[in-house]
C-alpha cells in the first residue's frame, strides 16, 4: 500500500473477478482526466477536513471514492458541487479551470451531485423536479411549457431505457425511480461529471441492478462518474478504479480488478479490521417486548412477536414488506387500528412516542436526517435529548457541566468523531451522526432498542463498532430489534430472525436455521 499522497497504488492482493455483465472499460490508456482535483485543502475550525487531496476521474470511468466516515469524502463533494470553497488547491474540468461559486455554477459547468438524501420536491412530478429553477416558458410570459418539459424528460427516460411515468408525483415513487429523476435532472443539462453519494444504500437487489444498468450506459456515453459507497462488495460489479481517503488525505488510487477487498479495507482504516463476528450471549428469562396482533389497514396485518431481555431479534424482508412500519407502530410513531404492545409485562396504553420512551423504548429510524437529528442543535443537545430530565435541577435549571460530562463519556465510548460536543450535529459525517443517535439511547439507559437500518451509509469501521455496541447492549440485558436490508448483517447480529412480506410476519428462524436462501424463500412467498 502506498503512503498518503501517492497518486497511484497497486495492491499485490489478487483482484476480485468482475461480473461478466459489468461492461467495464479499460482505463489504463484513457484520455486526460475529465475532472482533475489538485491538492485541495479545507479546514473547519480545529478540524482539517481535507489535506492536499488530489484525485483524477477520467471520461467513461466509474471511479469509486472510499473512506471511513469522517475521511473527508463529503467535504470534497461539497467543494465539487460548489457549496463550499476550498482553502487552497485547484480543480480542472476537461483541462480548464473549474471554480464553482455555488451549485448553479457547478450545474452550468456540467457537474452534478446526487446526494444520499435526494433533493426532490415530493409533490412535483419528474419534469417539475428536473426543471426546477430552469423552467421552460411559453414565449415571454409566465406560463410554463409543461408539454415541452415532459417531452424532454420522457426523452431522457427512453434514452436510459426506463419505464417511469413523467406525470407521477415523485413522493409516491419507489426510491430507485426517485434516483432516476435525479439522474434525469443531470442529463437534461449535459452532465460531464456525475457524482453519486451512496446511491444503493436504500435499494433492493433488483433496484440496484436497474441502477447499475443506467450507470453502465452513462459510462459508455463517456460520462465521468464519481461513485461514493461503503458497500465494497459491489465495486467489482460497477467500478473501474477507486481512490481511498483517510483523515482528509489521499491514501492511494487502485484498479479494482487488481485489488482485493481486504486491501481496500486496510487502506481505509489503516489496520486489519477484526471482530465483525458477534458473540451472542443467552437471552434472559421473561419478555421485554411483546406485540400482539398489530394491524393497520394496508400496512400491517396481525403482526405478533416477542423479544426477551438480552436477545437480538432481526427482521428481514423485501423493500415494502412493512418492516419500518412495524417498528414505528411499536414505538408509537404511527397509529394502529388494532393490537396491543407490552413492555416488561405492562400494557402500553394509547401508544405514543412519549409513552414509549417513558416505558424504556428507543428508536433509531431509517431516515436520521429528517426523523432523528435536530440540525440546529449541537452534539451535546442531540445526544442528551431523551435523557434531558436527568440534567434538570428541582428549580428547573439545566446542569450543563453534568450533561456535557455524560455526553462526552458516551461519545468517547462510541468513538464519535470529531470529539467536540459543542459542534453542530450536521458538521459530523453520516456515520458519526448515526453513532451519536445511538449514544442518545445509551445515555437514556434504554432497555428496548429498535434499530431501523442501523448501518445505512456507514463505513466498515463504524459498522463493526455498531455491531459491538449491539452485542454490548444485549449482554447488559437490553432487548434489541434490528431491521436491515443487508441479509449478511441480519445473519451476523441476530439470535432469531422474523421474515415479513406484505405487512405480515411469514416466517421465523433461529440463528442455526437461518440462511440467506431461507430468508429469501419466505420473503418471496415460499411456505
Backbone torsions as a table, in degrees:
resi	resn	phi	psi	omega
1	UNK	NA	135.1	-179.1
2	UNK	-77.0	158.5	177.5
3	UNK	-75.3	158.0	176.9
4	UNK	-54.7	135.2	178.8
5	UNK	107.9	-23.1	176.6
6	UNK	-69.2	137.8	-175.4
7	UNK	-77.3	-31.3	-175.6
8	UNK	-139.3	129.9	177.4
9	UNK	-132.0	139.2	178.9
10	UNK	-121.5	116.9	-178.1
11	UNK	-74.0	149.1	179.0
12	UNK	-85.4	-10.9	-178.9
13	UNK	-66.2	150.3	179.1
14	UNK	-63.6	142.3	-177.3
15	UNK	-77.0	154.7	173.1
16	UNK	-78.0	134.1	-178.4
17	UNK	-66.4	131.4	178.3
18	UNK	-78.9	140.9	177.9
19	UNK	-60.3	142.4	-179.5
20	UNK	-64.8	-18.9	-179.9
21	UNK	-91.5	4.4	-173.5
22	UNK	-72.5	-26.8	179.3
23	UNK	65.9	39.5	-175.0
24	UNK	-69.0	153.9	174.3
25	UNK	-116.7	146.2	176.6
26	UNK	-70.3	137.1	-175.2
27	UNK	-115.7	0.1	-174.4
28	UNK	-66.6	-34.3	-176.2
29	UNK	-119.8	38.6	-179.9
30	UNK	-75.1	172.9	177.0
31	UNK	-67.1	-179.7	177.3
32	UNK	-59.8	154.7	-176.4
33	UNK	-58.5	141.0	170.8
34	UNK	-72.4	-42.8	176.5
35	UNK	-118.8	127.9	179.7
36	UNK	-130.8	101.2	177.3
37	UNK	-95.5	126.3	-172.5
38	UNK	-122.4	113.6	172.6
39	UNK	51.2	50.5	178.6
40	UNK	-76.4	133.1	175.9
41	UNK	-130.3	145.9	179.0
42	UNK	-153.8	131.1	179.0
43	UNK	-122.8	138.0	172.0
44	UNK	-117.6	106.6	-176.9
45	UNK	53.6	-120.0	-177.2
46	UNK	-88.4	-0.4	-175.1
47	UNK	-99.9	120.7	174.9
48	UNK	-87.6	94.8	-173.8
49	UNK	-73.8	-38.3	175.8
50	UNK	-131.2	141.4	-179.9
51	UNK	-134.8	92.3	177.6
52	UNK	52.8	53.1	178.1
53	UNK	-79.9	132.1	174.2
54	UNK	-125.6	135.5	179.6
55	UNK	-152.9	139.5	177.9
56	UNK	-123.7	133.0	178.1
57	UNK	-120.5	125.2	-175.2
58	UNK	-91.0	156.3	174.1
59	UNK	-65.3	142.6	-179.5
60	UNK	69.5	30.6	-178.5
61	UNK	-131.5	140.7	167.4
62	UNK	-100.6	111.3	-173.5
63	UNK	-111.7	110.7	-179.2
64	UNK	-77.6	142.1	174.5
65	UNK	-116.1	116.6	-171.2
66	UNK	-120.7	155.3	176.7
67	UNK	160.7	157.6	176.4
68	UNK	-65.7	162.5	172.1
69	UNK	-59.7	132.6	-176.2
70	UNK	93.1	1.6	-179.2
71	UNK	-74.8	-18.6	-179.8
72	UNK	113.4	3.3	-178.2
73	UNK	-60.6	-46.8	-178.0
74	UNK	-63.9	-38.1	178.5
75	UNK	-63.0	-43.7	177.6
76	UNK	-61.2	-42.7	179.8
77	UNK	-63.2	-37.6	178.1
78	UNK	-64.9	-39.7	176.6
79	UNK	-65.6	-43.7	179.6
80	UNK	-60.5	-39.7	-175.8
81	UNK	-86.7	-1.6	175.9
82	UNK	85.5	11.1	179.4
83	UNK	-92.3	-14.4	175.2
84	UNK	-139.2	134.6	173.5
85	UNK	-86.3	148.0	174.7
86	UNK	-75.6	154.9	173.5
87	UNK	-75.6	-33.6	177.9
88	UNK	-156.2	169.5	-175.7
89	UNK	95.1	177.1	-179.4
90	UNK	-149.3	163.9	176.2
91	UNK	-127.7	143.2	174.0
92	UNK	-117.9	138.2	175.9
93	UNK	-119.3	111.3	-176.6
94	UNK	54.2	38.9	175.9
95	UNK	88.9	-12.0	-178.6
96	UNK	-105.2	153.0	-179.9
97	UNK	-58.8	135.1	180.0
98	UNK	-124.7	110.5	-175.7
99	UNK	-134.5	71.5	-176.9
100	UNK	-68.4	131.5	178.3
101	UNK	-91.9	-16.8	-178.7
102	UNK	-162.9	171.0	-178.7
103	UNK	-60.1	-29.8	179.3
104	UNK	-67.7	-39.1	175.4
105	UNK	-57.8	-44.5	-179.6
106	UNK	-62.0	-45.9	-179.0
107	UNK	-63.5	-41.3	178.3
108	UNK	-63.9	-26.1	179.4
109	UNK	-86.0	-7.0	-179.8
110	UNK	93.1	22.2	177.9
111	UNK	-112.3	125.2	-178.0
112	UNK	-128.9	141.8	177.8
113	UNK	-121.0	124.7	174.6
114	UNK	-101.9	109.0	-175.7
115	UNK	-73.3	157.2	173.6
116	UNK	-60.9	-42.3	173.0
117	UNK	-92.3	102.7	-169.8
118	UNK	-61.3	138.6	-178.0
119	UNK	-95.9	71.3	-178.2
120	UNK	-122.8	151.2	174.1
121	UNK	-92.9	110.0	-170.5
122	UNK	-62.6	-26.4	-177.0
123	UNK	-78.4	-17.0	-178.1
124	UNK	-91.2	156.5	175.4
125	UNK	-82.6	-175.9	-176.5
126	UNK	-61.2	-48.6	177.8
127	UNK	-62.2	-38.9	179.2
128	UNK	-59.7	-37.9	177.1
129	UNK	-77.2	-42.1	-176.3
130	UNK	-63.9	-35.1	-177.8
131	UNK	-102.3	12.2	-177.8
132	UNK	-60.8	122.4	-176.9
133	UNK	86.0	-8.3	178.4
134	UNK	-135.7	38.9	-175.4
135	UNK	-60.8	146.5	175.4
136	UNK	-94.3	130.2	-177.3
137	UNK	-109.2	154.9	174.1
138	UNK	-81.3	110.8	-179.0
139	UNK	63.7	-137.7	-179.0
140	UNK	-103.3	-1.9	-177.9
141	UNK	-81.0	178.4	-177.8
142	UNK	-79.9	-12.5	-176.7
143	UNK	-64.9	136.5	-178.3
144	UNK	-85.7	142.9	176.8
145	UNK	-86.3	72.6	-173.1
146	UNK	-63.3	-38.0	-179.3
147	UNK	-62.9	-40.8	179.7
148	UNK	-66.2	-41.8	179.7
149	UNK	-65.9	-38.9	177.8
150	UNK	-66.8	-38.4	-179.6
151	UNK	-63.3	-45.8	-178.1
152	UNK	-68.0	-37.2	176.6
153	UNK	-65.8	-42.4	179.1
154	UNK	-62.0	-36.8	178.5
155	UNK	-61.6	-40.8	178.5
156	UNK	-65.6	-44.5	179.1
157	UNK	-60.0	-43.1	-179.8
158	UNK	-67.2	-37.5	177.7
159	UNK	-59.6	-34.8	179.8
160	UNK	-91.1	1.1	179.7
161	UNK	68.5	35.4	-174.9
162	UNK	-106.6	137.6	177.5
163	UNK	-103.2	79.4	-177.7
164	UNK	-127.3	132.1	-179.6
165	UNK	-70.3	134.4	178.0
166	UNK	-89.0	-2.7	-179.6
167	UNK	-107.5	-5.8	-177.2
168	UNK	-82.9	137.4	175.4
169	UNK	-62.3	132.7	-174.2
170	UNK	-66.9	-22.9	178.3
171	UNK	-64.8	-18.7	178.9
172	UNK	-97.9	0.9	-177.9
173	UNK	-87.6	151.4	168.9
174	UNK	-62.5	160.8	-176.1
175	UNK	-57.3	-40.4	-177.7
176	UNK	-62.0	-39.5	178.8
177	UNK	-69.9	-33.8	176.4
178	UNK	-63.9	-39.3	176.7
179	UNK	-64.0	-34.4	176.3
180	UNK	-60.4	-40.1	178.3
181	UNK	-63.2	-40.8	177.7
182	UNK	-62.3	-41.9	178.3
183	UNK	-64.9	-40.2	178.2
184	UNK	-61.0	-40.0	177.0
185	UNK	-55.0	-42.4	-179.3
186	UNK	-69.9	-44.5	-175.5
187	UNK	-69.5	-28.9	179.3
188	UNK	-62.8	-21.5	-176.6
189	UNK	-123.5	39.9	168.1
190	UNK	55.9	59.0	179.1
191	UNK	-66.7	137.9	175.0
192	UNK	-109.9	-34.5	176.8
193	UNK	-125.8	120.4	179.5
194	UNK	-114.9	116.3	177.4
195	UNK	-102.0	132.3	-177.3
196	UNK	-124.2	121.5	-176.8
197	UNK	-101.3	108.9	179.3
198	UNK	50.0	55.4	-173.4
199	UNK	-68.1	-21.1	-176.1
200	UNK	-103.9	7.8	-171.0
201	UNK	-65.8	-23.5	-178.1
202	UNK	-119.0	19.3	-173.4
203	UNK	-107.8	149.9	172.4
204	UNK	-77.6	170.7	-179.7
205	UNK	-58.8	-43.4	179.9
206	UNK	-64.7	-41.3	179.9
207	UNK	-67.1	-35.1	176.7
208	UNK	-63.5	-41.6	178.2
209	UNK	-60.4	-40.4	178.7
210	UNK	-66.7	-41.1	179.1
211	UNK	-64.2	-42.8	179.7
212	UNK	-61.8	-34.8	177.3
213	UNK	-62.0	-42.0	178.0
214	UNK	-65.5	-43.9	-179.1
215	UNK	-61.7	-41.8	179.9
216	UNK	-63.2	-37.2	179.1
217	UNK	-67.3	-41.9	177.9
218	UNK	-62.4	-40.4	178.2
219	UNK	-62.0	-43.3	179.9
220	UNK	-63.1	-27.7	179.4
221	UNK	-84.3	-1.7	175.4
222	UNK	98.9	4.3	178.5
223	UNK	-70.0	137.9	173.6
224	UNK	-87.4	122.0	-173.5
225	UNK	-117.4	122.5	174.6
226	UNK	-101.0	120.4	-167.0
227	UNK	-120.3	105.5	-179.5
228	UNK	-94.5	125.7	-178.5
229	UNK	-154.6	155.0	169.9
230	UNK	-105.1	-4.6	-177.5
231	UNK	-90.1	88.9	-174.1
232	UNK	-66.5	-28.0	-176.4
233	UNK	-67.8	-18.3	179.9
234	UNK	-90.0	-5.7	-176.9
235	UNK	-63.3	-44.5	179.0
236	UNK	-60.8	-23.8	-178.2
237	UNK	-77.2	-28.1	-167.9
238	UNK	-133.7	-24.3	-170.5
239	UNK	-103.1	151.0	177.0
240	UNK	-97.1	-49.3	177.6
241	UNK	-132.6	168.6	177.4
242	UNK	-142.4	138.2	170.9
243	UNK	-108.8	131.1	-178.1
244	UNK	-107.9	133.3	177.9
245	UNK	-115.5	151.0	172.6
246	UNK	-151.2	126.9	179.1
247	UNK	53.5	41.4	175.4
248	UNK	79.8	2.4	-176.9
249	UNK	-117.9	158.1	173.7
250	UNK	-75.4	126.8	172.8
251	UNK	-92.2	-44.1	178.7
252	UNK	170.1	165.3	176.2
253	UNK	-120.7	130.6	-175.0
254	UNK	-129.5	160.1	171.8
255	UNK	-89.3	127.6	-173.7
256	UNK	-60.7	-41.1	-176.8
257	UNK	-64.1	-20.1	-177.3
258	UNK	-105.1	7.6	-170.1
259	UNK	-128.2	129.8	178.3
260	UNK	-80.2	150.9	179.0
261	UNK	-55.0	-41.8	-177.9
262	UNK	-62.2	-33.9	177.8
263	UNK	-66.8	-38.9	176.9
264	UNK	-62.6	-41.6	178.7
265	UNK	-62.0	-44.7	179.4
266	UNK	-61.7	-39.3	178.4
267	UNK	-65.3	-37.9	-177.3
268	UNK	-70.9	-44.7	-171.9
269	UNK	-102.1	-12.3	178.2
270	UNK	75.6	16.9	-177.9
271	UNK	-164.7	167.8	170.6
272	UNK	-70.9	133.7	-178.3
273	UNK	-101.3	115.8	-179.6
274	UNK	-125.9	172.9	173.3
275	UNK	87.7	16.0	178.4
276	UNK	-73.7	-21.3	179.4
277	UNK	-78.1	120.9	-177.7
278	UNK	-84.6	131.9	177.2
279	UNK	-95.7	115.9	-173.2
280	UNK	-90.9	140.7	173.0
281	UNK	-98.5	161.7	177.1
282	UNK	-71.4	140.4	177.2
283	UNK	-68.6	160.1	-178.1
284	UNK	-91.2	163.2	178.1
285	UNK	-64.0	153.5	175.5
286	UNK	100.3	-178.3	-179.8
287	UNK	-127.6	118.8	178.6
288	UNK	-84.0	-39.2	-178.9
289	UNK	-136.3	132.5	177.0
290	UNK	-134.9	129.0	174.2
291	UNK	-115.3	130.0	-178.5
292	UNK	-122.8	115.9	170.9
293	UNK	58.3	38.8	-178.5
294	UNK	-66.5	124.1	-175.3
295	UNK	-137.5	134.9	171.9
296	UNK	-145.2	124.2	-172.0
297	UNK	-51.4	126.4	176.4
298	UNK	77.3	-1.3	-174.9
299	UNK	-126.7	-54.7	-178.4
300	UNK	-128.4	144.7	179.8
301	UNK	-135.8	106.2	171.0
302	UNK	52.0	49.2	-178.8
303	UNK	-86.2	123.2	-179.3
304	UNK	-133.3	138.4	176.2
305	UNK	-165.5	166.3	174.9
306	UNK	-132.6	156.4	174.6
307	UNK	-136.3	129.2	-179.8
308	UNK	-87.8	157.2	172.2
309	UNK	-58.7	135.6	179.9
310	UNK	80.8	6.6	-179.5
311	UNK	-105.2	143.2	172.0
312	UNK	-108.3	113.0	180.0
313	UNK	-101.8	119.5	176.4
314	UNK	-92.6	144.9	175.9
315	UNK	-124.7	118.9	-177.7
316	UNK	-116.2	168.5	179.5
317	UNK	154.4	165.2	178.6
318	UNK	-73.6	163.6	176.1
319	UNK	-58.0	131.5	-178.8
320	UNK	89.9	6.0	-178.3
321	UNK	-75.3	-16.2	178.6
322	UNK	106.6	11.5	-176.9
323	UNK	-65.5	-50.5	178.8
324	UNK	-61.3	-42.4	-179.3
325	UNK	-61.9	-35.9	178.3
326	UNK	-64.3	-46.6	-180.0
327	UNK	-63.8	-41.9	-179.4
328	UNK	-65.3	-36.3	178.0
329	UNK	-67.4	-42.5	179.2
330	UNK	-62.0	-36.5	-177.7
331	UNK	-82.7	-3.2	178.8
332	UNK	82.1	9.9	-179.3
333	UNK	-79.1	-25.8	177.6
334	UNK	-124.9	145.9	-177.6
335	UNK	-75.2	157.9	176.9
336	UNK	-116.4	147.3	172.4
337	UNK	-84.6	-29.5	-179.1
338	UNK	-159.3	160.7	176.5
339	UNK	120.7	170.0	-176.5
340	UNK	-140.6	142.3	178.5
341	UNK	-121.5	130.5	177.1
342	UNK	-123.0	134.8	176.0
343	UNK	-118.3	117.6	-176.1
344	UNK	50.9	41.0	175.6
345	UNK	86.5	-12.5	-178.7
346	UNK	-94.9	131.2	178.6
347	UNK	-68.6	133.2	175.7
348	UNK	-86.7	94.3	-177.6
349	UNK	-69.5	138.1	178.2
350	UNK	42.4	68.1	-172.3
351	UNK	-53.3	136.0	174.8
352	UNK	-150.0	165.9	179.6
353	UNK	-61.1	-43.8	-178.6
354	UNK	-61.9	-44.5	-179.8
355	UNK	-67.8	-34.8	178.6
356	UNK	-64.7	-43.2	179.9
357	UNK	-65.4	-42.4	178.7
358	UNK	-62.7	-30.7	179.2
359	UNK	-79.3	-6.0	177.3
360	UNK	102.4	17.0	178.5
361	UNK	-98.6	154.7	173.5
362	UNK	-142.5	149.6	-180.0
363	UNK	-130.1	127.3	167.5
364	UNK	-102.8	104.7	-172.2
365	UNK	-76.7	163.7	178.6
366	UNK	-63.7	-39.5	-176.8
367	UNK	-100.2	87.0	-176.2
368	UNK	-68.0	-31.3	-175.5
369	UNK	-62.6	-48.4	-173.7
370	UNK	-96.3	-19.4	-171.6
371	UNK	-117.8	-6.8	-176.4
372	UNK	-127.8	-37.1	-175.2
373	UNK	-88.2	148.0	166.2
374	UNK	-109.8	96.6	-167.8
375	UNK	-63.4	-24.3	-178.9
376	UNK	-79.3	-8.0	-176.1
377	UNK	-104.5	160.1	178.3
378	UNK	-83.1	178.8	-179.8
379	UNK	-61.4	-41.8	177.9
380	UNK	-49.5	-55.3	-174.2
381	UNK	-68.6	-37.9	-179.5
382	UNK	-67.1	-44.2	-177.4
383	UNK	-69.1	-37.4	-175.6
384	UNK	-85.6	3.8	-170.7
385	UNK	-57.5	-44.4	-175.2
386	UNK	-86.5	-5.3	179.3
387	UNK	-118.9	23.7	-170.5
388	UNK	-61.9	-30.0	-178.9
389	UNK	-61.4	-28.2	179.7
390	UNK	-62.9	-24.1	-171.4
391	UNK	-111.4	19.4	177.7
392	UNK	-110.1	128.4	178.3
393	UNK	-74.6	163.3	176.3
394	UNK	-55.4	-26.2	179.2
395	UNK	-86.9	0.5	176.4
396	UNK	92.7	11.1	180.0
397	UNK	-92.4	148.4	178.6
398	UNK	-84.4	125.0	177.0
399	UNK	-85.2	83.3	-171.4
400	UNK	-63.4	-41.2	-177.2
401	UNK	-65.6	-41.4	178.8
402	UNK	-65.5	-42.5	179.3
403	UNK	-63.4	-44.5	-178.4
404	UNK	-61.6	-41.6	-179.6
405	UNK	-65.5	-41.7	-179.7
406	UNK	-66.2	-43.2	179.3
407	UNK	-65.5	-41.6	-179.4
408	UNK	-60.9	-38.5	179.8
409	UNK	-66.0	-43.7	-179.3
410	UNK	-67.1	-46.3	-178.4
411	UNK	-66.9	-29.9	176.1
412	UNK	-69.2	-42.3	178.5
413	UNK	-62.0	-35.9	-177.8
414	UNK	-92.6	1.2	178.8
415	UNK	56.6	47.8	174.9
416	UNK	-75.5	124.5	-177.1
417	UNK	-124.0	141.7	-6.5
418	UNK	-64.0	157.1	-175.6
419	UNK	-88.0	32.0	-179.7
420	UNK	-100.8	107.2	-176.5
421	UNK	-70.2	-10.1	179.3
422	UNK	-88.3	-6.5	177.6
423	UNK	-69.0	145.3	170.4
424	UNK	-59.2	139.8	-178.3
425	UNK	-60.0	-29.2	-178.2
426	UNK	-72.0	-14.2	178.4
427	UNK	-82.7	-8.6	175.9
428	UNK	-83.4	153.2	174.1
429	UNK	-68.0	166.6	-177.3
430	UNK	-58.6	-42.8	-179.4
431	UNK	-66.5	-37.8	178.1
432	UNK	-73.2	-30.6	171.3
433	UNK	-62.1	-41.9	-179.7
434	UNK	-63.2	-42.6	178.6
435	UNK	-65.3	-34.4	177.3
436	UNK	-65.6	-38.9	178.7
437	UNK	-66.6	-41.0	175.0
438	UNK	-61.1	-39.0	178.1
439	UNK	-61.9	-28.7	177.4
440	UNK	-57.6	-43.4	-176.8
441	UNK	-82.0	-28.6	173.2
442	UNK	-62.9	-45.1	179.5
443	UNK	-63.4	-34.7	-179.0
444	UNK	-77.9	-6.2	-179.9
445	UNK	69.3	32.6	-176.4
446	UNK	-61.6	136.5	-179.7
447	UNK	-109.8	-9.8	172.6
448	UNK	-131.6	106.9	-173.1
449	UNK	-113.8	124.2	179.6
450	UNK	-105.1	119.5	-175.9
451	UNK	-117.2	115.1	-179.8
452	UNK	-105.2	109.2	-176.7
453	UNK	51.6	60.4	-172.0
454	UNK	-66.2	-20.5	-179.3
455	UNK	-113.6	20.5	177.5
456	UNK	-63.2	126.6	178.7
457	UNK	68.4	26.0	-176.0
458	UNK	-114.9	139.6	-177.3
459	UNK	-75.1	172.4	-173.1
460	UNK	-64.4	-35.5	178.8
461	UNK	-67.4	-47.2	178.5
462	UNK	-65.4	-34.3	178.4
463	UNK	-61.5	-44.2	178.6
464	UNK	-61.8	-39.6	179.4
465	UNK	-65.2	-39.3	179.1
466	UNK	-67.7	-39.7	176.1
467	UNK	-59.8	-43.8	-179.9
468	UNK	-67.0	-33.3	176.6
469	UNK	-65.7	-41.9	177.7
470	UNK	-59.8	-43.7	179.2
471	UNK	-62.2	-42.6	-178.8
472	UNK	-64.4	-43.6	179.9
473	UNK	-62.8	-44.7	178.3
474	UNK	-63.5	-39.2	178.7
475	UNK	-63.9	-27.5	177.4
476	UNK	-86.2	2.8	175.7
477	UNK	100.9	4.1	177.8
478	UNK	-76.5	147.3	171.0
479	UNK	-93.0	125.4	-174.4
480	UNK	-121.3	130.0	175.6
481	UNK	-115.0	125.2	-175.9
482	UNK	-120.1	119.8	170.2
483	UNK	-100.1	128.7	178.7
484	UNK	-149.6	141.7	175.2
485	UNK	-84.6	-10.7	179.6
486	UNK	-92.2	107.1	-176.8
487	UNK	-61.0	-39.3	176.0
488	UNK	-59.1	-33.3	178.2
489	UNK	-68.2	-44.8	178.0
490	UNK	-58.8	-43.2	-178.3
491	UNK	-69.2	-30.0	-178.5
492	UNK	-73.6	-45.0	-169.3
493	UNK	-94.1	-16.5	-166.6
494	UNK	-93.4	143.4	168.5
495	UNK	-87.0	-29.4	-178.9
496	UNK	-150.0	147.5	-174.2
497	UNK	-128.7	129.9	169.7
498	UNK	-101.3	143.3	177.2
499	UNK	-115.5	130.9	-179.0
500	UNK	-112.0	149.6	173.7
501	UNK	-151.3	125.9	175.7
502	UNK	53.0	45.0	174.9
503	UNK	80.2	4.7	-179.3
504	UNK	-119.6	152.3	170.7
505	UNK	-87.7	113.5	-170.9
506	UNK	-110.3	-5.2	179.9
507	UNK	-160.8	152.8	176.7
508	UNK	-139.0	130.4	-176.1
509	UNK	-132.0	138.0	171.5
510	UNK	-76.4	168.7	178.5
511	UNK	-58.8	-38.2	-178.5
512	UNK	-72.4	-32.9	-178.5
513	UNK	-79.6	-25.3	-166.4
514	UNK	-75.2	142.6	171.7
515	UNK	-153.6	162.5	178.4
516	UNK	-59.1	-39.5	-177.6
517	UNK	-64.5	-42.8	-178.4
518	UNK	-69.2	-37.2	177.7
519	UNK	-63.5	-47.0	179.1
520	UNK	-63.3	-36.5	177.8
521	UNK	-55.9	-50.9	179.2
522	UNK	-67.6	-42.3	-174.0
523	UNK	-65.4	-25.4	-177.8
524	UNK	-102.8	13.5	172.3
525	UNK	107.2	3.1	179.1
526	UNK	-71.1	155.5	-178.7
527	UNK	-97.2	NA	NA
